[in-house]
């Protein structure tokens, strides 16, 4: 017996020594490369909610720095009639030691109120408080509310929301309808009540559960008869309330049940846009997106594919190394790599830890794969709100490298951002390029930065960029931008090869204006024009009459030049591998239209955003997505790994600074509860928001246009007395101003339809409608059948007349080409 105990003791000592030796060796190895490996920390910051409309709503992220822009437009909190706002802060890891709030104008310039609270109630991880907001708010105006707390473990945590005060509101009816509508989609019989809202279109795509709208059929709306159950209670977010139009989002997780067990889980986001009527609520838009949560189970690996399941496909990505051994893919904001040789998968990165952890199941971050090497090395970027880890509570871009050889994940770089996830997403999707593994080129806040990963230094390559003066090649390896702020007077074009770092300039000794058009693949397309030959219309420059178009390849050698005597090109558009030329024949000082011409390029331009992602049809679920492996490669997962080590390189945080903001006013389009895009042209922003019944804001987050929020009739009184003011506004626009001295915003709405610009008449300002000959009328009223116009404003011949809506729409399009100027009073 004693001998056995002695043997056991010896074996135990040897085991302890072996373990100690292993960790000592591991520690020495880590010291050799200078990295300190730690696990990605769990979420430590709390979340906040507002208690309004009888519900807990508007889950708010916590930020560790006071940066309103990083929170974005965010949710809207409707204050109760007495302005006493109840808030709940949950998931606290320590006691709160202080709390205050402040209210400012949306642009942050004007402080309305700042109050320190001396009372709150804390029970475990949850705190309840009431904000006694003062009677200083203008009714139905939006403000920015910041709630700041300090805890025993955190010096400061900030939560942001827009707030609005109304004495009377029917918003609760909208919220109740959204919740009821969503619940009924899970029950076939109850869902029959929803058919009154459907606008089923036989031409609609009913092939996928990943995206469902009011145009989808009843089977799509009710999950094709699948047995679906909610796993989590819906998060309710009030996104917008503009007059009688409201947008509400619901976010939750559902499980697909088979034999009483969950067979699959899905992230679901529903967006409702509603209009308050006198007798009922009208459903203006409904958008449901579902993404199956990929868990890496062995059943997903079969044949030459890895099945991802139902998806709206917006964030799916895939990339493989040149030899096809390693296939990386992104699904549900998680990055995976599959080793086709070992038949093993690794979940490289994900913030999500469980299906219902509210602190990490955010949809406010994304992942972009940058490179996959034959050695199994992946470079990728994580951008947006960081919900856990050493940058928790900030917004930015983190660059990571994963190496399969050591199953190690290294954070190489972190770039804090002073903007929100929506803006970061559109910038990253346009340009985020890793050159040679050592230089990162990224577009952020209208500037391109070059970041040296070795020296941890950066430089501004170009700034003041918009979609009008900047272009990126299809493979993102080349960029081009115009010199100067005026896109119609630029005499120099900059071109840069990001892979080599080589910069080139295109300019001419003789006076020549250069207009950037874009890229066909990696071939650069630009136009040439004579100075002082700008196309002008009613005091505004509308374009350049190009006398030639040139196309140069990646080696900067001329490939094509299009020029014909007496022919001017007034519009050049790139579509796939074709360059479409709208031509005019110059006759004296005027132009006569000609037939369109087309240049066909040999450059390969089709870069499929779903390269490596295939689809298949399932009889029960419809279209499913899968990762496609090369011929001869089989998918069979025997193991699913996670990185054993996570390293943060020393001094990896770099704060990018840029003093060159966009030279033009930027308009942002929102619909379905999210940012659709930012544009220098107002008409482009309206078109982006239009289908989703959305809205447009300016750079100060002020709403300047809403599609559905206008009354059935409106008449502007004493419009004749406004003629002089309108004339002054037009003179200001001709001088390049975007805001008048009285604060009125001046908006070039050229290209919009009559129906789209009537919003400004509803808002109380007449609309200038140019007629193509320099004259204009003022649209000053409308009803269900007609519009009212003041002709010859400011003269003794002025008179008001009515036109039928359809006749007026055709008239303004045929006379002036829908050339409108709109005004928005301060």
Order of alpha helices (4+ residues) and beta strands (2+ residues): alpha-beta-beta-beta-alpha-beta-beta-beta-beta-beta-beta-beta-beta-alpha-alpha-beta-alpha-beta-beta-beta-beta-beta-beta-beta-beta-beta-beta-beta-beta-beta-beta-beta-alpha-beta-beta-beta-beta-beta-beta-beta-beta-beta-beta-beta-beta-beta-beta-beta-beta-beta-beta-beta-beta-beta-beta-beta-beta-alpha-beta-beta-beta-alpha-beta-alpha-beta-beta-beta-beta-alpha-beta
